[in-house]
Amino acid sequence: MLSTHSIFAKTPLFLAPMDDITDVAFRTICKELGADVTISEFVASDALIRDVEKTKRKLKSSPIENFFGIQLFGNNKHSLCEAAKIIETYHPDFIDVNWGCPAKKIAGKGSGSGMLQNIPLLIDITKDIVKTVNTPVSVKTRIGYDTADYSIVDLCERLQDIGIQAITLHGRTKKQMFKGNADWTLIGQVKANPRIHIPIIGNGDITSAEKALEMKLKHNVDGIMIGRAAIGNPWIFKACKSLLHHEESFTEPSPTDRIDVCIKHFLLSIEHKGNVSGLLEMRKHYKAYLKGLAHIKSERIKLLTLNNVNEVLEMLNRIKSYYA
């Protein structure tokens, strides 16, 4: 059972599911650098039951992902339940239901955080997903649709009562998207609710180990989820572990460390997606890995135009040589 799993013995660090970001290559890098729990990209229920190959690829995990969840989204009960059955055949440690994504293409169609406008339907669908599978089911959601209010505490109670085994709360409303500051006050209130006995995972604005420690001490959440701050900086998980658990000392990565991991990420992307897709999809990561490195603007721009694996590797190694 997810709610009593030993992963929660210490405050675990979760890599947040991010569409077109948290593929198996990036998850592998984050896992190697300290993430305790990894979660797939968003899996569309309708596409999965139509046997769309690109969607099916999102279900595959790396052998080192020893606590792995697959995140499912949609707004149709039948499709979501059928998709959950398919996901279960891949044997993830848990299935995470996405009631939190604020993107227009998802929430605008009533999926993700769009479902926060219809709580009875959200509960009804979630209840049937839990009944459909034997795999533990968790939920990721936000603190409200357009305003943050105490009803999120009631929603979390109701989710727990229908069998949800862990809840991740992002400290923004749907309307906020990713603007403004994440408000952890209601996350703390959910965790402090004496009726809640399942793990509560906090998410939003964890941009440093210091912030992770502050939110843990202030709100006593069972887990910390890190999303955008891990892009180009997967070392954030090691830094958090050092501060939260004193597991090992942490030293900021050098420029050559950053480029070495970028190269490893690139090669994993090619391995899992092939030369064309792997190369194209890595382009969104170069800027983040190379952020702050001086005198490489022209090289960084050039990276975004290269269409040959060897040329990319040559360019990354050339940049690395500047700092050797």
HUSULUR-V475667 format. One record per residue. RES is the residue in one letter. PHI is phi in degrees with one decimal (NA if undefined). PSI is psi in whole degrees, -180 to 180 (none if undefined). OMEGA is omega in degrees with one decimal (none if undefined). Layout:
res:RES phi:PHI psi:PSI omega:OMEGA
res:RES phi:PHI psi:PSI omega:OMEGA
This chain:
res:M phi:NA psi:132 omega:-177.5
res:L phi:-60.8 psi:-40 omega:-174.2
res:S phi:-65.6 psi:-22 omega:-179.6
res:T phi:-115.9 psi:10 omega:-176.7
res:H phi:-64.8 psi:146 omega:-177.3
res:S phi:-63.7 psi:-13 omega:177.4
res:I phi:-58.2 psi:-25 omega:-178.8
res:F phi:-91.6 psi:7 omega:177.6
res:A phi:-61.2 psi:-38 omega:170.7
res:K phi:-118.3 psi:153 omega:-179.9
res:T phi:-56.6 psi:105 omega:-176.9
res:P phi:-78.1 psi:154 omega:177.9
res:L phi:-103.5 psi:122 omega:-178.3
res:F phi:-103.7 psi:136 omega:166.9
res:L phi:-85.5 psi:121 omega:-177.3
res:A phi:-66.4 psi:143 omega:173.2
res:P phi:-69.0 psi:128 omega:178.9
res:M phi:-135.9 psi:123 omega:-176.0
res:D phi:-63.7 psi:136 omega:-178.9
res:D phi:64.8 psi:14 omega:177.9
res:I phi:-124.9 psi:-55 omega:-171.9
res:T phi:-86.9 psi:57 omega:172.7
res:D phi:-77.8 psi:179 omega:-173.9
res:V phi:-63.1 psi:-32 omega:179.3
res:A phi:-65.7 psi:-49 omega:-179.2
res:F phi:-67.6 psi:-38 omega:179.1
res:R phi:-63.2 psi:-38 omega:178.8
res:T phi:-62.1 psi:-45 omega:178.5
res:I phi:-60.5 psi:-46 omega:-178.3
res:C phi:-66.1 psi:-38 omega:178.4
res:K phi:-62.5 psi:-44 omega:179.7
res:E phi:-63.8 psi:-26 omega:-177.3
res:L phi:-103.9 psi:21 omega:167.5
res:G phi:117.2 psi:-8 omega:177.4
res:A phi:-64.9 psi:132 omega:179.3
res:D phi:-84.5 psi:-38 omega:-175.6
res:V phi:-129.1 psi:131 omega:176.9
res:T phi:-118.7 psi:151 omega:-177.4
res:I phi:-134.5 psi:143 omega:-177.4
res:S phi:-63.6 psi:170 omega:165.0
res:E phi:-63.1 psi:169 omega:178.5
res:F phi:-63.9 psi:132 omega:177.8
res:V phi:-109.7 psi:117 omega:-179.1
res:A phi:-76.6 psi:124 omega:-176.7
res:S phi:-61.1 psi:-44 omega:-178.3
res:D phi:-62.1 psi:-42 omega:-179.4
res:A phi:-67.9 psi:-36 omega:-178.2
res:L phi:-66.9 psi:-43 omega:-178.6
res:I phi:-74.4 psi:-15 omega:172.5
res:R phi:-87.3 psi:1 omega:175.5
res:D phi:66.6 psi:36 omega:178.0
res:V phi:-68.9 psi:123 omega:-172.5
res:E phi:-61.2 psi:-43 omega:-178.8
res:K phi:-60.7 psi:-37 omega:178.9
res:T phi:-71.1 psi:-41 omega:179.8
res:K phi:-61.3 psi:-33 omega:179.7
res:R phi:-62.6 psi:-27 omega:-179.4
res:K phi:-69.0 psi:-15 omega:-177.4
res:L phi:-82.8 psi:-14 omega:-175.4
res:K phi:-81.5 psi:143 omega:-179.1
res:S phi:-124.3 psi:168 omega:177.0
res:S phi:-87.5 psi:150 omega:178.6
res:P phi:-57.9 psi:-26 omega:-178.1
res:I phi:-83.7 psi:-6 omega:178.9
res:E phi:-82.0 psi:82 omega:-173.0
res:N phi:-85.8 psi:0 omega:166.9
res:F phi:-145.1 psi:98 omega:-166.2
res:F phi:-129.6 psi:136 omega:177.1
res:G phi:-120.5 psi:153 omega:175.8
res:I phi:-113.3 psi:127 omega:-177.1
res:Q phi:-97.2 psi:131 omega:-173.9
res:L phi:-115.0 psi:138 omega:173.6
res:F phi:-137.1 psi:159 omega:179.5
res:G phi:161.8 psi:-174 omega:178.6
res:N phi:-138.6 psi:4 omega:-179.6
res:N phi:-108.2 psi:124 omega:-174.9
res:K phi:-57.8 psi:-47 omega:-177.3
res:H phi:-61.9 psi:-47 omega:-179.1
res:S phi:-62.4 psi:-43 omega:-179.2
res:L phi:-64.8 psi:-42 omega:-179.8
res:C phi:-68.7 psi:-42 omega:177.9
res:E phi:-64.8 psi:-40 omega:178.2
res:A phi:-65.6 psi:-38 omega:178.0
res:A phi:-61.6 psi:-37 omega:177.1
res:K phi:-62.7 psi:-42 omega:178.8
res:I phi:-64.1 psi:-46 omega:-179.8
res:I phi:-57.8 psi:-40 omega:-177.2
res:E phi:-59.9 psi:-29 omega:-179.4
res:T phi:-70.2 psi:-14 omega:177.3
res:Y phi:-90.2 psi:-3 omega:174.3
res:H phi:58.0 psi:49 omega:172.1
res:P phi:-71.1 psi:164 omega:176.9
res:D phi:-72.1 psi:-27 omega:176.8
res:F phi:-159.8 psi:161 omega:173.8
res:I phi:-111.5 psi:127 omega:-178.2
res:D phi:-106.9 psi:126 omega:180.0
res:V phi:-93.6 psi:125 omega:-175.9
res:N phi:-86.6 psi:99 omega:170.3
res:W phi:-112.9 psi:30 omega:-174.2
res:G phi:-128.4 psi:-21 omega:-175.5
res:C phi:-63.2 psi:128 omega:-178.1
res:P phi:-95.2 psi:-2 omega:-174.9
res:A phi:-59.2 psi:140 omega:-176.4
res:K phi:-57.5 psi:-40 omega:-176.8
res:K phi:-67.7 psi:-17 omega:178.5
res:I phi:-107.6 psi:-60 omega:-177.7
res:A phi:-65.6 psi:-32 omega:-179.5
res:G phi:-65.8 psi:-18 omega:178.1
res:K phi:-102.2 psi:11 omega:176.9
res:G phi:89.3 psi:2 omega:175.1
res:S phi:-93.8 psi:-179 omega:178.6
res:G phi:52.9 psi:-138 omega:-178.3
res:S phi:-72.8 psi:-8 omega:173.0
res:G phi:-60.9 psi:-27 omega:-179.6
res:M phi:-70.8 psi:-14 omega:177.8
res:L phi:-67.6 psi:-10 omega:173.6
res:Q phi:-83.6 psi:-8 omega:-178.5
res:N phi:-139.8 psi:75 omega:-175.5
res:I phi:-61.3 psi:-41 omega:178.1
res:P phi:-57.5 psi:-41 omega:178.8
res:L phi:-69.6 psi:-39 omega:177.3
res:L phi:-56.5 psi:-47 omega:-179.8
res:I phi:-66.2 psi:-43 omega:-178.2
res:D phi:-62.0 psi:-46 omega:180.0
res:I phi:-65.9 psi:-46 omega:-177.8
res:T phi:-61.0 psi:-41 omega:179.9
res:K phi:-59.1 psi:-42 omega:-178.7
res:D phi:-71.3 psi:-34 omega:175.9
res:I phi:-61.6 psi:-45 omega:179.5
res:V phi:-59.1 psi:-41 omega:-178.9
res:K phi:-70.6 psi:-26 omega:-173.3
res:T phi:-76.0 psi:-31 omega:-173.1
res:V phi:-120.2 psi:159 omega:173.6
res:N phi:-93.5 psi:-18 omega:178.0
res:T phi:-67.6 psi:140 omega:175.8
res:P phi:-56.8 psi:143 omega:-179.5
res:V phi:-119.3 psi:133 omega:175.0
res:S phi:-119.5 psi:171 omega:178.9
res:V phi:-133.0 psi:141 omega:169.2
res:K phi:-117.2 psi:129 omega:-178.3
res:T phi:-148.0 psi:-175 omega:179.8
res:R phi:-115.6 psi:172 omega:-174.2
res:I phi:-80.0 psi:2 omega:176.8
res:G phi:165.4 psi:173 omega:178.6
res:Y phi:-85.5 psi:-61 omega:179.4
res:D phi:-120.6 psi:-17 omega:174.9
res:T phi:-138.0 psi:144 omega:176.3
res:A phi:-83.5 psi:127 omega:178.8
res:D phi:-149.6 psi:174 omega:-172.8
res:Y phi:-68.7 psi:-10 omega:-179.4
res:S phi:-63.4 psi:-20 omega:177.5
res:I phi:-64.9 psi:-30 omega:177.6
res:V phi:-65.6 psi:-44 omega:177.6
res:D phi:-64.3 psi:-42 omega:179.3
res:L phi:-60.3 psi:-43 omega:-179.4
res:C phi:-65.9 psi:-37 omega:174.7
res:E phi:-60.3 psi:-45 omega:-177.9
res:R phi:-66.3 psi:-39 omega:176.9
res:L phi:-63.7 psi:-43 omega:177.0
res:Q phi:-60.8 psi:-42 omega:-175.9
res:D phi:-66.4 psi:-25 omega:179.5
res:I phi:-94.7 psi:6 omega:171.6
res:G phi:110.6 psi:3 omega:175.2
res:I phi:-65.2 psi:136 omega:-170.8
res:Q phi:-105.2 psi:-6 omega:172.3
res:A phi:-165.3 psi:150 omega:-179.4
res:I phi:-130.8 psi:131 omega:171.2
res:T phi:-103.2 psi:129 omega:179.2
res:L phi:-114.8 psi:124 omega:172.0
res:H phi:-92.9 psi:132 omega:-171.5
res:G phi:-80.7 psi:34 omega:173.5
res:R phi:-132.1 psi:162 omega:172.6
res:T phi:-86.3 psi:169 omega:176.3
res:K phi:-60.9 psi:-43 omega:-176.0
res:K phi:-63.4 psi:-30 omega:-179.9
res:Q phi:-69.4 psi:-22 omega:-172.0
res:M phi:55.9 psi:-116 omega:177.0
res:F phi:-119.8 psi:22 omega:-179.4
res:K phi:-89.7 psi:159 omega:179.2
res:G phi:68.0 psi:-173 omega:-179.2
res:N phi:-95.8 psi:144 omega:174.0
res:A phi:-68.5 psi:134 omega:-179.8
res:D phi:-101.5 psi:109 omega:-177.9
res:W phi:-87.5 psi:0 omega:-175.9
res:T phi:-58.0 psi:-47 omega:-178.6
res:L phi:-73.3 psi:-29 omega:173.8
res:I phi:-60.8 psi:-44 omega:178.0
res:G phi:-63.2 psi:-37 omega:179.8
res:Q phi:-67.8 psi:-38 omega:176.4
res:V phi:-62.8 psi:-46 omega:-178.9
res:K phi:-63.7 psi:-36 omega:-177.7
res:A phi:-78.9 psi:-11 omega:-179.2
res:N phi:-63.1 psi:120 omega:-177.3
res:P phi:-62.3 psi:-19 omega:178.7
res:R phi:-78.4 psi:-18 omega:-176.5
res:I phi:-87.0 psi:124 omega:178.7
res:H phi:-124.7 psi:-1 omega:176.3
res:I phi:-91.6 psi:160 omega:179.9
res:P phi:-62.8 psi:139 omega:174.3
res:I phi:-114.9 psi:123 omega:-177.2
res:I phi:-108.4 psi:127 omega:-178.4
res:G phi:-93.9 psi:142 omega:-175.5
res:N phi:-144.1 psi:142 omega:175.8
res:G phi:125.2 psi:116 omega:174.8
res:D phi:65.5 psi:25 omega:172.5
res:I phi:-84.5 psi:91 omega:-173.9
res:T phi:-105.2 psi:-2 omega:-178.7
res:S phi:-158.9 psi:164 omega:176.1
res:A phi:-63.5 psi:-37 omega:179.7
res:E phi:-62.6 psi:-40 omega:178.5
res:K phi:-68.0 psi:-38 omega:178.0
res:A phi:-62.0 psi:-45 omega:179.3
res:L phi:-64.3 psi:-42 omega:179.9
res:E phi:-59.6 psi:-46 omega:-178.2
res:M phi:-69.4 psi:-35 omega:177.2
res:K phi:-64.7 psi:-47 omega:-178.1
res:L phi:-68.3 psi:-36 omega:-175.5
res:K phi:-78.8 psi:-36 omega:-171.8
res:H phi:-120.1 psi:-6 omega:172.8
res:N phi:57.7 psi:32 omega:179.2
res:V phi:-63.9 psi:156 omega:-177.8
res:D phi:-81.3 psi:-23 omega:179.5
res:G phi:-150.6 psi:159 omega:178.0
res:I phi:-120.1 psi:128 omega:177.9
res:M phi:-108.3 psi:133 omega:-178.2
res:I phi:-120.7 psi:129 omega:-178.5
res:G phi:-115.2 psi:-99 omega:-171.8
res:R phi:-58.7 psi:-30 omega:-178.2
res:A phi:-67.6 psi:-15 omega:179.0
res:A phi:-86.1 psi:-14 omega:-179.1
res:I phi:-69.6 psi:117 omega:-176.2
res:G phi:78.5 psi:-5 omega:-179.2
res:N phi:-141.1 psi:58 omega:178.9
res:P phi:-64.9 psi:-13 omega:176.9
res:W phi:-66.2 psi:-11 omega:179.9
res:I phi:-59.4 psi:-29 omega:179.3
res:F phi:-69.2 psi:-41 omega:176.5
res:K phi:-63.6 psi:-42 omega:-179.5
res:A phi:-62.7 psi:-42 omega:179.4
res:C phi:-64.4 psi:-43 omega:179.6
res:K phi:-63.0 psi:-39 omega:-180.0
res:S phi:-61.1 psi:-41 omega:-177.2
res:L phi:-82.0 psi:-39 omega:-177.3
res:L phi:-76.4 psi:-42 omega:-170.4
res:H phi:-118.7 psi:-4 omega:-179.1
res:H phi:53.7 psi:36 omega:-176.9
res:E phi:-74.8 psi:-34 omega:179.9
res:E phi:-163.2 psi:156 omega:176.7
res:S phi:-73.0 psi:152 omega:-177.6
res:F phi:-121.5 psi:133 omega:174.9
res:T phi:-120.2 psi:132 omega:179.6
res:E phi:-57.1 psi:140 omega:-179.4
res:P phi:-65.2 psi:141 omega:175.8
res:S phi:-76.6 psi:167 omega:175.1
res:P phi:-54.8 psi:-40 omega:179.7
res:T phi:-68.7 psi:-35 omega:174.8
res:D phi:-60.1 psi:-45 omega:-177.7
res:R phi:-61.7 psi:-44 omega:-178.2
res:I phi:-70.8 psi:-37 omega:176.7
res:D phi:-59.2 psi:-43 omega:-179.9
res:V phi:-70.8 psi:-36 omega:175.2
res:C phi:-59.9 psi:-43 omega:178.8
res:I phi:-63.5 psi:-44 omega:179.1
res:K phi:-62.4 psi:-43 omega:177.5
res:H phi:-60.3 psi:-44 omega:179.4
res:F phi:-59.4 psi:-47 omega:-178.8
res:L phi:-65.5 psi:-37 omega:175.7
res:L phi:-65.6 psi:-38 omega:178.7
res:S phi:-63.3 psi:-43 omega:177.4
res:I phi:-64.2 psi:-42 omega:-179.0
res:E phi:-60.2 psi:-42 omega:-173.4
res:H phi:-89.0 psi:-23 omega:-173.4
res:K phi:-121.6 psi:-5 omega:-177.8
res:G phi:87.2 psi:168 omega:-173.1
res:N phi:-62.3 psi:-43 omega:-174.1
res:V phi:-72.4 psi:-60 omega:-178.4
res:S phi:-65.4 psi:-41 omega:-179.3
res:G phi:-60.9 psi:-42 omega:179.9
res:L phi:-68.5 psi:-47 omega:-178.2
res:L phi:-62.7 psi:-42 omega:-174.8
res:E phi:-75.5 psi:-17 omega:175.3
res:M phi:-76.0 psi:-18 omega:-175.3
res:R phi:-59.5 psi:-30 omega:-179.3
res:K phi:-72.0 psi:-12 omega:-176.6
res:H phi:-99.4 psi:-23 omega:-173.6
res:Y phi:-56.4 psi:-50 omega:-175.8
res:K phi:-57.3 psi:-42 omega:-178.1
res:A phi:-67.8 psi:-43 omega:179.1
res:Y phi:-64.1 psi:-36 omega:-173.6
res:L phi:-96.2 psi:4 omega:-178.6
res:K phi:-57.0 psi:132 omega:176.8
res:G phi:88.6 psi:-10 omega:178.3
res:L phi:-81.2 psi:127 omega:-172.7
res:A phi:-82.4 psi:153 omega:169.3
res:H phi:63.9 psi:30 omega:178.8
res:I phi:-127.5 psi:20 omega:-176.1
res:K phi:-56.9 psi:-46 omega:-177.3
res:S phi:-66.4 psi:-38 omega:178.9
res:E phi:-67.0 psi:-41 omega:-179.9
res:R phi:-63.9 psi:-41 omega:177.6
res:I phi:-65.5 psi:-40 omega:-179.5
res:K phi:-62.6 psi:-37 omega:179.5
res:L phi:-55.7 psi:-33 omega:-176.3
res:L phi:-76.5 psi:-7 omega:-179.0
res:T phi:-111.5 psi:-12 omega:-176.3
res:L phi:-73.7 psi:137 omega:-177.8
res:N phi:-120.0 psi:15 omega:-178.3
res:N phi:-125.2 psi:132 omega:-176.4
res:V phi:-58.4 psi:-46 omega:-178.2
res:N phi:-64.8 psi:-35 omega:178.7
res:E phi:-67.0 psi:-38 omega:177.3
res:V phi:-64.3 psi:-47 omega:179.2
res:L phi:-61.4 psi:-40 omega:178.3
res:E phi:-62.3 psi:-43 omega:-179.7
res:M phi:-66.5 psi:-43 omega:179.5
res:L phi:-63.9 psi:-39 omega:178.1
res:N phi:-70.1 psi:-32 omega:175.8
res:R phi:-64.6 psi:-44 omega:177.9
res:I phi:-62.2 psi:-42 omega:179.2
res:K phi:-59.3 psi:-39 omega:-177.9
res:S phi:-62.7 psi:-25 omega:178.8
res:Y phi:-65.4 psi:-24 omega:-174.0
res:Y phi:-111.7 psi:0 omega:-178.4
res:A phi:-69.3 psi:none omega:none
